Amino acid sequence: MQIWKDIYSYRELLKTNVKKDIRGKYKGSFLGVLWSFLNPLLQVVVYWIVFPFIMGRAGTADNYLCYLVTGIIPWTFFTSVVNAGTVSMITNAGIIKKVYFPREILLISQALSGIINFFISCIIVVIFCIGTGAGISYHLILLPVIAVIEMILSLGVIFILSALEVYVQDIEYVVSFLLNMGFYAAPILYQMSVLDGAGLLQRIISLNPFTVLIEGYRDIFMYHQWPDFTSLFMVLILSLVILIVGYGIFKTLEKGFAEKL
């Protein structure tokens, strides 16, 4: 398949872009890469303080602090890749118009830098698991598997969004709104049990692929058990379908990038 040949041929460019995405995100800021840790941590602290008062104890889990960390950090992985990937063609318009290289390299580097940052951020999750008494177990060997599924899903999404953004630059604002809505469409802050009796809403949220991923992360980090392999496999299949369809859309729309950028 041509994409694999292109990735291999331009592997040095891919490596350079991944390094640039990781190092350049907070370039010039006083705390630098530490913001990769601080941003989700500040979110966790705010929700840990405020959310139990809104929902009451019935809406929160035991060891709620650890519960939040194992939901917010994976969600941050997804949103950071989607936000950066959506505008990737626009922000790199100058080099795209001057130099030939496979444009998908820009998106693959976003996904790879995102998963690397996520694995670094998992240090925080492990610290919170130990510090709050949840502990850790050998089930963490499945962390790379769940993370790769999430990366595939993210990459498929940004193939579609980045291509559309070239033609309709309002897409990034729509994406920002949808991500804000999506934060509440998965059990990141609340337990699924609060939706008992909610009918269609409960069904929709339970079918959300990110619900499966979040619960998978919590199984291996908090509950020390194997995740639901059937559900994870279904999310993997869905992610691969989105990736293939997304890549097809990207390659089709790529033909007009030079005119639009």
C-alpha positions as CSV (number, residue, x, y, z in Angstrom):
1,M,0.0,0.0,0.0
2,Q,1.4,3.4,-1.0
3,I,0.9,5.0,2.4
4,W,3.4,2.6,4.0
5,K,6.0,3.3,1.2
6,D,5.5,7.0,1.7
7,I,5.9,6.7,5.5
8,Y,9.1,4.7,5.1
9,S,10.5,7.1,2.5
10,Y,9.8,10.1,4.6
11,R,10.5,8.5,8.0
12,E,13.1,11.2,8.8
13,L,10.5,14.0,8.2
14,L,8.0,12.1,10.3
15,K,10.6,11.8,13.2
16,T,11.4,15.5,12.9
17,N,7.7,16.5,13.0
18,V,7.0,14.3,16.0
19,K,9.9,15.9,17.9
20,K,8.7,19.3,16.8
21,D,5.1,18.6,18.0
22,I,6.3,17.4,21.4
23,R,8.9,20.1,22.0
24,G,7.3,23.0,20.2
25,K,3.8,22.8,21.8
26,Y,4.9,24.9,24.8
27,K,8.0,26.5,23.4
28,G,8.7,29.9,25.0
29,S,6.5,29.2,28.1
30,F,8.2,29.3,31.5
31,L,7.1,25.8,32.5
32,G,7.4,24.3,29.1
33,V,6.4,20.6,28.7
34,L,5.2,20.6,32.3
35,W,2.0,22.1,31.0
36,S,1.3,18.7,29.5
37,F,0.9,17.5,33.1
38,L,-0.5,20.7,34.7
39,N,-3.4,21.2,32.3
40,P,-5.2,17.9,33.0
41,L,-4.2,18.1,36.7
42,L,-5.9,21.5,37.1
43,Q,-9.0,20.1,35.4
44,V,-8.9,17.1,37.8
45,V,-8.6,19.4,40.9
46,V,-11.5,21.6,39.8
47,Y,-13.9,18.7,39.1
48,W,-12.8,16.8,42.2
49,I,-13.8,19.9,44.3
50,V,-16.9,21.0,42.4
51,F,-18.6,18.0,40.8
52,P,-19.5,16.0,44.0
53,F,-21.4,19.0,45.3
54,I,-23.4,19.2,42.0
55,M,-24.2,15.5,41.6
56,G,-24.0,14.4,45.3
57,R,-22.2,11.3,46.4
58,A,-24.5,9.1,44.3
59,G,-23.1,10.6,41.2
60,T,-19.5,10.0,42.0
61,A,-17.3,6.9,42.5
62,D,-15.3,5.6,45.4
63,N,-11.8,7.0,45.1
64,Y,-13.2,9.8,42.9
65,L,-9.9,11.5,42.5
66,C,-8.4,8.5,40.8
67,Y,-11.6,8.0,38.9
68,L,-11.3,11.5,37.4
69,V,-7.6,11.1,36.5
70,T,-8.2,7.9,34.6
71,G,-10.9,9.6,32.6
72,I,-9.6,13.1,32.0
73,I,-6.1,12.2,30.9
74,P,-7.2,9.8,28.1
75,W,-9.8,12.4,27.0
76,T,-7.0,15.0,26.9
77,F,-5.0,12.7,24.6
78,F,-8.0,12.5,22.2
79,T,-8.8,16.2,22.2
80,S,-5.2,17.3,21.9
81,V,-4.8,15.2,18.7
82,V,-8.1,16.2,17.2
83,N,-7.7,19.9,17.9
84,A,-4.2,20.1,16.5
85,G,-4.9,17.7,13.7
86,T,-8.0,19.6,12.5
87,V,-6.0,22.7,11.7
88,S,-2.8,20.9,10.7
89,M,-3.1,21.6,6.9
90,I,-3.9,25.3,7.5
91,T,-1.1,25.9,10.0
92,N,1.4,24.2,7.6
93,A,0.0,25.9,4.5
94,G,3.3,27.6,3.7
95,I,5.4,24.4,3.5
96,I,2.6,22.5,1.8
97,K,2.6,25.0,-1.1
98,K,6.4,25.0,-1.4
99,V,7.6,21.5,-0.9
100,Y,6.3,18.1,-1.9
101,F,5.8,15.5,0.8
102,P,3.0,13.2,1.7
103,R,0.5,15.5,3.5
104,E,-0.7,12.7,5.7
105,I,2.8,12.8,7.4
106,L,1.6,15.9,9.3
107,L,-1.4,14.0,10.7
108,I,0.4,10.8,11.5
109,S,3.0,12.9,13.4
110,Q,0.2,14.6,15.4
111,A,-1.2,11.1,16.4
112,L,2.3,9.8,17.3
113,S,3.2,12.8,19.4
114,G,-0.2,12.6,21.1
115,I,0.3,9.0,22.1
116,I,3.9,9.7,23.3
117,N,2.6,12.6,25.5
118,F,-0.1,10.3,26.7
119,F,2.3,7.7,27.9
120,I,4.3,10.4,29.7
121,S,1.1,11.6,31.3
122,C,0.3,8.1,32.5
123,I,3.1,8.6,35.0
124,I,0.6,10.9,36.7
125,V,-2.1,8.3,36.6
126,V,0.2,5.7,38.2
127,I,1.2,8.2,40.9
128,F,-2.5,8.9,41.7
129,C,-3.3,5.2,41.7
130,I,-0.6,4.5,44.2
131,G,-1.2,7.7,46.2
132,T,-5.0,7.2,46.6
133,G,-4.6,3.5,47.6
134,A,-5.9,2.0,44.3
135,G,-2.4,0.5,43.6
136,I,-1.2,-0.9,40.3
137,S,-1.2,-4.4,38.8
138,Y,0.0,-6.5,35.9
139,H,-3.1,-5.6,34.0
140,L,-1.3,-2.4,32.9
141,I,0.4,-4.5,30.2
142,L,-2.8,-3.8,28.1
143,L,-2.2,0.0,28.3
144,P,-0.4,0.2,24.9
145,V,-3.2,-1.8,23.3
146,I,-6.0,0.5,24.5
147,A,-3.8,3.6,23.7
148,V,-3.1,2.4,20.1
149,I,-6.9,1.8,19.5
150,E,-7.5,5.4,20.7
151,M,-4.7,6.7,18.5
152,I,-6.2,4.9,15.4
153,L,-9.6,6.4,16.2
154,S,-8.1,9.9,16.6
155,L,-6.1,9.6,13.4
156,G,-9.1,8.5,11.4
157,V,-11.1,11.5,12.7
158,I,-8.4,14.0,11.9
159,F,-8.0,12.7,8.4
160,I,-11.6,13.7,7.8
161,L,-11.6,17.0,9.7
162,S,-8.3,18.3,8.5
163,A,-9.3,17.8,4.9
164,L,-12.7,19.5,5.4
165,E,-11.0,22.4,7.3
166,V,-9.1,23.4,4.1
167,Y,-12.4,24.0,2.3
168,V,-14.6,25.2,5.3
169,Q,-12.5,26.9,7.9
170,D,-15.4,27.0,10.3
171,I,-14.9,23.3,11.0
172,E,-12.4,24.0,13.8
173,Y,-15.1,25.9,15.8
174,V,-17.6,23.2,15.2
175,V,-15.1,20.6,16.4
176,S,-14.4,22.6,19.5
177,F,-18.1,22.7,20.4
178,L,-18.5,19.0,19.7
179,L,-15.5,18.1,21.9
180,N,-17.0,20.2,24.7
181,M,-20.3,18.3,24.3
182,G,-18.5,15.0,24.0
183,F,-16.8,15.4,27.3
184,Y,-20.2,14.9,28.9
185,A,-21.2,12.1,26.5
186,A,-18.8,9.6,28.2
187,P,-18.5,8.6,31.9
188,I,-15.5,10.8,32.6
189,L,-17.0,12.8,35.5
190,Y,-19.9,10.4,36.5
191,Q,-20.6,6.7,36.8
192,M,-22.8,5.0,34.3
193,S,-25.1,4.0,37.2
194,V,-26.4,7.6,37.4
195,L,-28.0,6.9,34.0
196,D,-30.1,3.9,35.1
197,G,-33.6,4.4,33.8
198,A,-32.5,7.1,31.4
199,G,-33.6,5.0,28.4
200,L,-32.3,6.2,25.1
201,L,-29.7,8.5,26.6
202,Q,-28.1,5.7,28.6
203,R,-28.1,3.5,25.5
204,I,-26.4,6.2,23.4
205,I,-23.7,6.8,26.0
206,S,-23.1,3.1,26.5
207,L,-22.5,2.7,22.8
208,N,-20.1,5.7,22.7
209,P,-16.7,4.2,21.7
210,F,-15.0,6.5,24.2
211,T,-17.1,5.0,27.0
212,V,-15.5,1.6,26.2
213,L,-12.0,3.1,26.1
214,I,-12.4,5.0,29.4
215,E,-13.8,1.9,31.1
216,G,-10.9,-0.1,29.7
217,Y,-8.4,2.3,31.1
218,R,-10.2,2.2,34.5
219,D,-10.2,-1.5,34.5
220,I,-6.5,-1.8,34.1
221,F,-5.5,1.2,36.3
222,M,-8.1,1.2,39.1
223,Y,-10.0,-2.1,39.2
224,H,-7.1,-4.5,38.4
225,Q,-9.1,-6.6,36.0
226,W,-9.1,-7.3,32.3
227,P,-11.3,-5.0,30.2
228,D,-14.2,-6.2,28.1
229,F,-12.3,-7.6,25.2
230,T,-15.3,-8.0,23.0
231,S,-16.2,-4.3,23.4
232,L,-12.6,-3.2,22.8
233,F,-12.4,-5.4,19.6
234,M,-15.6,-3.7,18.3
235,V,-14.1,-0.3,19.0
236,L,-10.9,-1.4,17.2
237,I,-13.0,-2.4,14.1
238,L,-14.9,0.9,14.2
239,S,-11.7,2.8,14.5
240,L,-10.1,1.0,11.6
241,V,-13.2,1.6,9.5
242,I,-13.1,5.4,10.4
243,L,-9.4,5.4,9.6
244,I,-9.8,3.8,6.1
245,V,-12.8,5.9,5.2
246,G,-11.1,9.0,6.6
247,Y,-8.0,8.4,4.6
248,G,-10.0,7.9,1.5
249,I,-11.8,11.3,2.1
250,F,-8.4,12.9,2.8
251,K,-6.8,11.7,-0.4
252,T,-9.9,12.7,-2.5
253,L,-10.0,16.2,-1.1
254,E,-6.2,16.6,-1.1
255,K,-6.3,17.2,-4.8
256,G,-7.7,20.7,-4.2
257,F,-5.5,21.7,-1.3
258,A,-3.1,23.8,-3.5
259,E,-5.9,26.0,-4.7
260,K,-7.6,26.4,-1.3
261,L,-4.6,27.0,0.9
